[in-house]
Amino acid sequence: MSKASSLLTRRTLLTTGLAGVGVLASPALIGRAGIATAQTSFAGEGLIVVSWSGNMELGFRERVIEPFNAKYGTKAETVGGYDQIVPQIMAAPSDNPPFDITITDEFTTIAGLGENLFVELDRAAIPGMAAVYPWFDDLRPAAARNFGVPFNMGSVWMLTSAESGLPHDTWTSLWSDAAAGKVTLDAAAFYWNMAIVALMSDAMPGIGEVGADAATTEALFARLDQLRVAKWFSDSSEMANLMLQGEAMQSIMYGGDVHRFITEYDGEFLAAIPKEGTASYANWFSKVRGTQHSDLSDLFLAYLMEKETQEFFLENNFEVASRMDVGPPTHWADYPTSNDQLAQRYNLVSMDILNNLFPQWDALAARMKETIVRTTNG
């Protein structure tokens, strides 16, 4: 997966942001059958769920979709998607969306709420919501909290070739002489690159500089201009090829891709959340307006919030479960176990930050292209 949000259309976001949220639909309830008695009520019924793409989609199919179908006799399926999620819903008839539930991060939530594409939920009717880390709501506007359930949280990791000898626990390594010409970073999602610089700065807490004024963001780009990059990757597959071929020795990797990669290439790469902390995204799942499978959608959202579901998914994943009672997996030694740890190390690219970026989005995208040219041959 590449968190390349810059591919999405910005027109609605630039003019409305969360202000575009209109009249809310009636809160959703588990209507056909209570969760405890739903074992056979939905047998044979289909459901389409978007769960990003790549390794995230593969893991979601194996660890969520297949067990759900086995439990309820349903025909749920997952499809990949990212930048076309909102346009696809908007292009379809309002009473016949292309999928029933979609994964959303902060960016996709803003875009979807601006067009009234998601259904408001009754959180009190969803077991497990009381067990969620406050982190997931703390930086989310109140107007957006009822339009989905928080499943987990992903972050930007540092990936380092084990044979390189490069430090793998600090973002400063990307700028070191030893890494010069052996670094690859995401060409499309400029704010993740900006966030890395902000994490190394003491000017503002966390990644606050990312959503600051033009002079502040220019200072972040000026620091990025000092990198010496082998090639800026366009997607996760290209990044993996650059690392496997030895053209790059150090990169960023998004949390949903980490486990499968380092497991497949056991011992060849080191993955870590650097000591300065990281920038993060929250994976929520939202019910799409007009779905013909409203009750089954509610059941699925409730399933996502079950402790056993999140534990099973985390067994081969490096994204933090939303439930506080999900313990550390064996493969993740420094898994956060408190809300304070989340707040200290995991810095959400929040809706507020994104709304601050939207008015200067085109200028920042153009500035990112300048950085690519300045740090490589293009």
N, C-alpha and C positions, 0 to 999 in steps of 0.2 A: 504494500500500500504506500502511496505517496500522499502526504497531506497537502496536496497542491490546490488549496482553495482559490488561488488566483485565477483558475480556469472558469469559475462561475461568473454568470452575468451579474453586474453590480447595480443596474439602474434602479431597481426597487429598493435595494439596500441603502443606496446613497440618499434616497428621498424619504424613506420611511423608517428604516431600522425597526426597533421594537414599537415605535409609534404607529406602525402599520397594522398592529394587532387590532382586529375589529371586534364585532359582537361574538362572544364565545358560545360554542356549542354546549349543549347540556352535558354535564359530567357523565362519563361512561361508567357503567356498573357491570358486574358479572350477571347478565340477564337470564340466559337460558337455563343455567344450572349453577349452583354454588360450586366453588372450586373443589370442595371435598367430594361432591357427588358427580363430577364431570367425567368420570372414567370412561363412560360409553356414550355420553350425550353428543360428542362431536366426531364419533367414528366415521371415517371416510371423508370428512370435510377437508378441503384444501385451504392453505394459507401461504401467502408469499411474503417473505421477510427480507429486507435489504440489510446486509451486514458488512459494509465496505467491500473490499475485494482482496485478492491475493491470500496470504496466510491467515488473515483474520477471517475471511469467508470460509476457508477450509476448516479451521479450528471450530468455528461456529457451527458448521454443518455436522461435524463429528461429535461435538461435545454438548450441543444444545438441541439442534433440530432433530437429529436421529433419536436421542433419548426421549424427547417430547412426543414424537410420533409413536415410539414404542409404548409409552405410558398411556396415551389417549387414543391410539388407533387412528390418528389423523394423517393427513397428507401434506403437512407443512413442508415448505422448501425455502432455501435461501438463494438469493441472487446477488451478484456483485454490483457495486455502484459507488460513485463518489460525486463527481462534479455535475452529473446529470440527474441527480435525485429530484431536486426541486423542479427543474424544467420538465421532467417526465410527468410529474404529478400535474403540473399546470397545463400540459398539452393534452391530458386525458379528460374525458367527461367527468364532471364533479361527482357523479354517482357511480363511477366505474374506474377507480384509480388503477394504475399498473401494478401496484403492490399494496398490501394491507398494513404493514408495519415497516418502518424504516429506522435504521440507526441514524442518529444525529449527533453532531458536535455543536459547539457554540455557533460556528458560522452557519451551518445548515439550519439550526434552530431559528436564528434571526431571519434567514431567507424564507423558511417555511411559515413562521408566524406572521411575517409581513404580508403573506398572501393567504392567510387563514387556512392553511393546508393540514393542520394537525388538530386532533380532537382533544378537548380538555378532559382530564381524567379525575375521578374521585379517588384521591390518594388514600383516604381512610378505608376504602374498600379493597385495597391491595395489601395483603399480608406481607410483612417484611420491610415496609417503608420506614417503620420506626427504628430499624436496625442500621439505617444508612448513615455513613459518616457525614457530619455537618458540612464538611469540605465541599460536598457536591452542591449544596444549596447556598453556601455563604457568598459566593461570587456570581450567583445566578439571579437575575432580576426576579422579583416576586411574580411579575406578570408571565414569566416563562416556566415556573416550577411545576405547574400542573399538567404540562403538555408532554409528558413522557415519564419513563422510569429510568433512573441511573443504574446502569449495569456494571460498568467498571471505568477505569481511568487509564489512559495510555500516555506515554511520554516520549521525549526525544532521548535516545540513548547514544552513547559513544561506542562505536565498533572499531576495534584495533586488531591488526594482524599480530598474532602472538610472536612470530619470528622477527617482527620489526624492532622490538625492544623499546617502542615508544611508550611513554606513560599513558595508561588507559583510564585514569581516574580524575583527569582535569581537562577542562576545555582549553586551557592555555596551550596544551600540546599541539593543537591544530596550527598554531602560529610559530611553533618552534622551528629552528633551522633543520633539525633532524627530519621533520615532517614535510619540509618544503618540496612542493611538486608531487607529493604523494597523498594528497588530501582530496576527497570528493564530498560535495555537499549538494543539497537539494536546490535545483535551479528555479523551481516554480514557486515554492512557498516562502516568500521572502521574510515573513514575520518570524518563522522559526529560526532563520539565520540571524536576524536581528536580536532575537531572544537570547541566543548564545552569548553574544557580546554583552547584553544587558546583565546577564548573570555574573559576568566577571567584573562588573562595575559597581562602585559603591555610591553612585550618584543618586539612585532612587532604590527603594526596596524592591526585591524580587525582579520582575521584568517590567516594571512600571515605565521605563524609558521607551518601550516599544510603542506605547500609545500616547506618547508625549508630543510636544510641538515639533515643527519641521526642523528646527535647529538641533534638537536632541536626536531625532531619528537620523539626521545627516551625520552626526558624530558616530552613530552605530555603523553606518555604511562606510565611513572613513576607516574604521577599524577593520571591517570586512575586506576593504580594498588592500589591506596589508597581507592577506593570505596569498599563498602560492598553491594553486589548485591544479591537480592533474586534469580533472574534468568535472564539470557540474552535471550531476545526473538528472535525468528527466523522470525516472520512475524507479521503483525498488528493484526491478529486474536489472536495469542498467547498473545500479549501484552494486548489486551482488556480483555482476560480471567484472566490474572494475576491481573489486576487492579480490575475487578469486583468481584473476589473471595477474595480480600483483602490480597492476598499473596504479592502484591506490592502496595505501597501507592503513588509512584511518578515515572514518566516515561517521555520519550520523545514521541512525536507524530508528524507525518508529516502533514503539513497544509491541504492536501486534505481530511484527515480523521476527522479533529477536529469537524466541525460543526455537522455532523450527530451523532457523539458520544455524545457530551455534550447536544445535543437536546434530544436524546433518553433517556439519564440518567440525566434528568434535575435536577440540584442542587446537584448531587452527586460528581461532579468533577469540578475543576477549570482549565482552560486552559489559558496560557499567553505566550507572547513573553517576556522573562526575561529582566530586565533592562540593562544587559550587551550587549544586542543585540542577534542576532541569525545567524545561517548559512542558506543559501538559495540556491534554484535551480530555474532556469527559465524554464517554460513550453512553448516550441516552438512547432509548428506543421509544418512538412515538407512533401512535395510531393515526393512519392517514384518513382524512375526511372522505366520506362516501364509501368506505369499505363495505362490501357485502357480507363480511365475516366479522361483524363487530363483537359478538359474544366470544367467539374463538380468539379474537385478538386480545380481549381482556384476559382470557385464561392464559394465553401465551405470555403476556406482560407480567402476570402474577408468577408464572413459572420462572421467569428471568430473575425474580426477586427472592426465590427460595435459596436458602443457604446451600443445600446440596447441589443445586445448579451452578452456583458461582464457584463452589469448591471444585467441582469436576472440571469446569472450564479453566480454572487457574492452574490445574495440574500440569498443563503444557503451555503456559502463557506467562508473559511478563507485563501484564496490565493489572492494576490494583483493583480488587473486588470492591464494590460499593458498600457491602455489608461489613460492619465492624466486627462481627463474630466469625468471620472467615479467617482462619489462622494462616501463618506463613507456610507456603509450599516448600517442599524439601529442596527445590532447585534455586531458591531465592533467599540467600542468607540475610540480606538487609531489607527484607520486605517490611514496609511501614506497618506499624501495629497501633498507631494512635492518630487522632486528628491533628495533634500538634506536629507529629512527624510529617504528615501530609502537607500541612501549611508551611513548614519550614523548608522542605526540599522540592516540593512539586508545585510549580507556579502556573496556574491556569491562564491560558490565553483566553481571557474572559470576554463576555459580550460587551462589557464597557470598553475594553481595549480595542476590540474590533470596531465598535461604533466610532471610536476616536480615529481609527485608521481610514474608515471609508471615505471621508472627504478628500484625503490625499492619496487614495489608492492608486490611481493611474500614475501619479508622479513617483510613488514608491516602486511600482512595477518597472517603470522606466529606469529608475535609479538602480534597481537590481540588475538589469541588463548591462548597465555601465560597469557594475562590479564584476560581472562575469567576464567582460572583455578585459578589464584591468588586471584580473587575477590569473587569467589564462589567455590562450589565443582565441577564445570564444567558445 
